[in-house]
Amino acid sequence: MYALKLLLCLNLFLLTIGLPVELQAATRKLEILGWVENATLMDPDISLKAKLDTGAETSSLDAEIIKKFRKDGKRWIRFRVTDPVNGEEFIIVRERVRTINVVQHEGDSQIRPVVDMAVCIAGQIVHAEVSLIDRGEFIYPLLLGRSALESFALVDPANTFLSEPNCESKALDGDSDI
């Protein structure tokens, strides 16, 4: 009898925990995205394939020639991003938001600068903090972590390319869903 009561209490507890998550997802109208999606950097206008990684907190962007400098007492970063479609290179200058220490799977750590980038994904313009690193050895030049996705998306790990960026009208209107 005690085991049955314990089992009923456990089931009730699990139902209580799961219910708010379902209600929250229904009221927030979360977009279901695949683990790889097309995305667009808004400035400059570059289309990229992005890996959606809920295991990573921070996003990262393939960048080269990363140079730190100070101007008017603020910390800035100058870096190069290459359009994977046509090879065009863009020099981007952004204020450095912060610096992070990323621990790799092998146990090594990397110090990376972080900047804010506007990214269009699934019709949403998201301002994501992205760490800058040479991702040339990776398939996807952009990795979007959970902090960039949490406000609007659920990731289906069994699918890819479930949406299109399509933020042209929002960029023209100045409308942004953050």
C-alpha positions as CSV (number, residue, x, y, z in Angstrom):
1,M,0.0,0.0,0.0
2,Y,2.8,2.4,0.9
3,A,4.6,1.7,-2.5
4,L,1.3,2.5,-4.3
5,K,0.9,5.8,-2.5
6,L,4.5,6.7,-3.2
7,L,4.0,5.9,-6.9
8,L,0.9,8.0,-7.1
9,C,2.6,10.9,-5.4
10,L,5.6,10.6,-7.8
11,N,3.3,10.7,-10.8
12,L,1.4,13.7,-9.4
13,F,4.7,15.5,-8.8
14,L,5.9,14.7,-12.4
15,L,2.6,16.0,-13.9
16,T,2.9,19.1,-11.8
17,I,6.4,19.8,-13.1
18,G,5.5,19.1,-16.8
19,L,2.3,21.1,-16.9
20,P,3.8,24.6,-16.6
21,V,6.3,23.9,-19.4
22,E,3.5,22.9,-21.8
23,L,1.4,25.9,-20.8
24,Q,4.4,28.2,-21.3
25,A,5.3,26.8,-24.7
26,A,1.6,27.1,-25.8
27,T,1.3,30.8,-24.7
28,R,4.7,31.9,-26.0
29,K,4.0,30.4,-29.5
30,L,7.5,28.9,-29.8
31,E,8.8,28.1,-33.3
32,I,10.0,24.6,-33.9
33,L,13.4,24.6,-35.6
34,G,15.8,21.9,-36.8
35,W,19.2,21.5,-35.4
36,V,20.6,23.2,-38.6
37,E,18.8,26.3,-40.1
38,N,19.5,29.1,-42.5
39,A,20.2,32.4,-40.9
40,T,21.3,35.9,-42.0
41,L,23.6,38.3,-40.3
42,M,21.8,41.6,-40.6
43,D,24.8,43.9,-40.8
44,P,26.5,42.9,-43.1
45,D,23.8,41.0,-45.0
46,I,25.4,37.5,-45.1
47,S,23.4,34.2,-45.3
48,L,24.9,31.4,-43.3
49,K,24.0,27.9,-42.2
50,A,23.7,27.9,-38.4
51,K,23.9,25.0,-36.0
52,L,21.4,25.3,-33.2
53,D,23.1,24.0,-30.1
54,T,21.1,24.0,-26.9
55,G,24.1,22.6,-25.1
56,A,25.9,25.9,-25.6
57,E,24.9,29.0,-23.6
58,T,26.7,31.5,-25.9
59,S,26.6,31.6,-29.7
60,S,29.8,31.8,-31.8
61,L,30.7,33.1,-35.2
62,D,33.5,32.2,-37.6
63,A,35.7,35.3,-37.6
64,E,39.3,35.9,-38.6
65,I,41.9,38.7,-38.0
66,I,40.3,39.5,-34.6
67,K,41.9,42.7,-33.3
68,K,41.1,44.3,-30.0
69,F,41.4,48.1,-29.5
70,R,40.2,50.9,-27.3
71,K,38.4,54.1,-28.5
72,D,37.0,56.8,-26.2
73,G,37.5,54.6,-23.2
74,K,35.5,51.7,-24.6
75,R,36.7,48.2,-25.7
76,W,36.2,47.4,-29.4
77,I,36.8,44.5,-31.8
78,R,37.6,44.6,-35.5
79,F,37.2,41.3,-37.3
80,R,36.7,39.8,-40.8
81,V,33.7,37.6,-41.8
82,T,33.6,35.9,-45.1
83,D,30.4,35.2,-47.1
84,P,30.4,31.4,-47.6
85,V,28.4,31.8,-50.8
86,N,30.5,34.2,-52.8
87,G,33.7,34.6,-50.8
88,E,33.2,38.3,-50.2
89,E,35.0,39.5,-47.1
90,F,33.6,42.1,-44.7
91,I,35.5,44.0,-42.0
92,I,33.2,44.5,-39.0
93,V,33.8,46.7,-36.0
94,R,31.7,46.1,-32.8
95,E,32.0,47.2,-29.2
96,R,33.2,44.3,-27.1
97,V,30.4,43.2,-24.7
98,R,32.6,40.9,-22.6
99,T,35.2,38.3,-22.8
100,I,34.6,34.6,-22.0
101,N,36.6,31.6,-21.2
102,V,35.4,28.6,-23.2
103,V,36.4,25.1,-22.1
104,Q,36.8,22.7,-25.0
105,H,35.9,19.0,-25.0
106,E,39.5,18.1,-24.7
107,G,39.8,20.2,-21.6
108,D,41.7,23.1,-23.2
109,S,40.3,26.6,-22.7
110,Q,40.1,29.6,-25.0
111,I,39.6,33.2,-24.2
112,R,37.2,34.8,-26.7
113,P,35.8,38.3,-27.2
114,V,32.0,38.6,-27.4
115,V,30.1,41.1,-29.5
116,D,26.4,41.7,-30.1
117,M,25.2,40.7,-33.6
118,A,21.7,41.0,-35.1
119,V,20.8,37.6,-36.6
120,C,17.7,36.7,-38.6
121,I,16.4,33.2,-38.1
122,A,12.9,31.8,-38.7
123,G,11.5,35.3,-39.4
124,Q,12.8,36.6,-36.1
125,I,15.6,39.2,-35.6
126,V,17.5,38.2,-32.6
127,H,20.3,40.2,-31.0
128,A,22.7,37.5,-30.0
129,E,25.9,37.8,-28.0
130,V,28.4,35.8,-30.2
131,S,31.9,34.9,-29.3
132,L,34.4,35.3,-32.1
133,I,36.6,32.4,-33.1
134,D,38.0,30.9,-36.3
135,R,35.4,28.2,-37.0
136,G,37.0,27.3,-40.3
137,E,37.4,23.6,-39.3
138,F,33.7,23.4,-38.6
139,I,30.9,22.8,-41.1
140,Y,28.7,25.6,-39.8
141,P,30.1,29.2,-39.6
142,L,27.5,30.2,-37.0
143,L,26.5,28.4,-33.8
144,L,23.4,29.7,-32.0
145,G,23.3,28.8,-28.3
146,R,20.3,28.6,-26.1
147,S,20.5,32.2,-24.9
148,A,19.8,33.3,-28.5
149,L,17.0,30.8,-29.0
150,E,15.2,30.7,-25.6
151,S,12.7,33.5,-26.3
152,F,11.2,32.0,-29.4
153,A,12.4,28.5,-30.4
154,L,12.3,24.8,-29.6
155,V,14.9,22.7,-31.4
156,D,13.9,19.4,-33.0
157,P,17.2,17.3,-33.1
158,A,15.7,15.0,-35.7
159,N,15.2,17.7,-38.4
160,T,17.0,20.4,-40.3
161,F,15.9,23.5,-42.3
162,L,12.4,23.8,-41.0
163,S,12.3,27.6,-41.6
164,E,13.6,30.4,-43.7
165,P,15.1,33.7,-42.3
166,N,12.8,36.1,-44.2
167,C,13.4,39.2,-42.1
168,E,13.5,41.7,-45.0
169,S,10.3,43.5,-44.1
170,K,11.2,43.6,-40.4
171,A,14.6,45.2,-41.2
172,L,12.9,47.8,-43.4
173,D,10.3,48.6,-40.7
174,G,12.9,48.7,-37.9
175,D,10.7,46.0,-36.2
176,S,12.6,43.5,-34.2
177,D,11.5,40.6,-32.0
178,I,14.0,40.2,-29.2
